[in-house]
Amino acid sequence: MSTGDRPKMHDQTGCFDPNTTGESVPSLKDNFPQTLPPSSPMVVVGNTTTNSINNSLEENLRLSVEELSCNHHNPQHQQDHVSTYASGVTATSIEIPLPQHLGLNMGNSYINNNNNMDNHLVQEVIDAFPYQQSTWDPTIVQELQDMAYANHTEQTQQQQQNEQQFQQFETQNCSQSYNNPSSILDPPYPSPDLLNLLHMPRCSASSLLTNPSICLTNPTQNTPNFQNPMAFLGDLPIGSENTSASSVLYDPLFHLNLPPQPPALRELFQSLPRGYSLPTNSRNGSLFGGGDEMEGDGSQLDMGVLEFNRVTLTPSVGKGRRGKATKHFATEKQRREQLNGKYKILRNLIPSPTKTDRASVVGDAIDYIRELIRTVNELKLLVEKKRYAKDRCKRPKTEEDAAESCNIKPFGDPDGGIRTSWLQRKSKDSEVDVRIIDDDVTIKLFQRKKINCLLFVSKVLDELQLELHHVAGGHVGEYCSFLFNSKIMEGSSVYASAIANRVIDVLDSQYAAAVPHTNSY
Amino acid sequence: MSLDEFSFNAENGSNRERMRRKNYDYDTQVFKSKNLEVERRRREKLSTRILLLRSLVPIITMQQPLELHLMNKATIVEDAITYIETQQNIVQSLSYELHEMEATSEEIKPKKEEIDAAEEMNKLGIVQATKIDGNKLWVKMIIEKKRGRFKKLMEAMDNIGIELIDTNVTTLKKAYLVTTFMQVTLGKIGIFVMDIVWGN
């Protein structure tokens, strides 16, 4: 194919020059005698019915190509600026229209449509009159062929098709989108000389499979050109004889079948499913539509394909919607349950929660995390100090050793740094605030009921090896409040959370013990 | 905006109110929901704290849609839970280590001593007492500074039945200055003790 395309391109460039330089009328006159000689030997040979039908279609191609060649060049220069021209071969004709079709779909600008319409109409006016003269002779030839080879069944099918075509013709006049497909179809076709030259070797060389493809493509592209002058004039061409009049009526109806299918997307039952399918599928649909005239089986295949498209599209949409709705509902419920569960777990971890709403839980978590960070830092510092002190003094410590370690203490400070931490604990009736700066401990105590706080706290301080320095406090109404300033004895490993927890536990236990006492009292 | 519309529709479902809601879109002064400001503050409060919690917790669990899960509330709360548990484990291990080191270095011997109230009072250095009311006594004491002495004093007071209402303890170099406002709760013993103290 690649090697075959190159000489075709060369031929196209050769043919392009005489068209541009010469006038339209002389070109038609030159082409006119070329059309007759190939048809006569075909008739003389007397091929099968399929071949005769192919020949009639080819003649229609030649006539329509005369207009196509003029329309072909101008739109390409203005729109596409493409130097290459489509050849008459079916393979290239099938390949080239698709990208143009896609390109036009991409650029659906209003201006381009207007330009196409104007150019198209002007060319129709110029070509209308000489076209009529040329149309009479091939129609007569076509009539003779049809009379010779037509069957009763074919006639009945054609009559039905004629009725459909007539209806489509009316709808076509009403629709404004008629010109778009014609502009799409016009560019691919070259001058008739190329067709004459290329069809001869193609028909002789190609197999039977290639011929049906040629037949399918030909009628779709013939009909719009033939109909345009008829619609433009408004009247049918004048026929002196009855047979010629019937033949003229036959031709537009014959061609009406094909072109309105692509433009009328949602008007007819066949065109509706094409809206669902891709543009390539619509191309195939038009091909199947062309096949209706050739064979009855083609229409059945076309219907089957279209129905299959309908069946496949609808349930997938339904499945998608149902699945999403169910999945979304279940996911949302699980998400909320998990979030509530996590908030509960978080609240249980906090030692003294305040309220149950989410903002309070998050606030308490923030405070507790900060407290944990301070505690971890404090404990790490103590561990380091302990190791340093242990390495320094390996002897077991007694009171005398404690005095000696006081002397050693200044050396320890720069390594460990100054220790700082603070802590707060609350219970039902007690509140304890502990602050530690290096060796000094400040304990602030606040309790509701009257019990001898001073005694119990002093006991705790002795247990924790804290040396008492200053105490201040007393009873105020139902509450008692005390402030203790103490000092950590050397060798003690106490830390803020331990002090606070111990003090609160003692106070709560004593308070619980005091309740029966008050009852007895 | 969608949340405001949702809460608004929840309150008022009639067409009449819907017309008013349309007015709300154009001119905010025409209508305001009762709960608009309260709900706005509540949501702002919670979101602010969530952001602060996210900044405190260094753990970030990432899943495929990163933008979605990074700021997801469930993920933030889960990470906070994980971090708190981790820190608690660290605290336990460090405190255990401290106790082990302390146990190897020292052995604390608990000493049990019986307290004799009368003898304890005799050991006191200087005692000044001023009788204020029938049951109340202002006492000023100077005690030798030793470990556990203040505790013993408190225990003695408690055994006697004296309640300390206001107390100040100040430490000088090697002495406690105890200023106490006492109140006697029990009858017989209290009088006896007061006589002794007053006599001294």
Interface residues (C-beta under 8 A of the other chain):
Chain A: R335 Q338 L339 K342 Y343 I345 L346 L349 R358 A359 V362 G363 A365 I366 Y368 I369 R370 L372 I373 T375 V376 L379 K380 L382 V383 K386 R387 K390 P396 K397 N452 L454 L455 S458 K459 L461 D462 E467 L468 H469 H470 V471 A472 G473 G474 H475 F482 G491 S493 Y495 S497 A498
Chain B: R42 K45 L46 R49 I50 L52 L53 L56 V57 K73 A74 V77 E78 A80 I81 Y83 I84 E85 Q87 Q88 I90 V91 L94 S95 E97 L98 H99 M101 E102 T104 S105 E106 E107 R147 G148 F150 K151 M154 E155 M157 D158 E163 L164 I165 D166 T167 N168 V169 T170 T171 F181
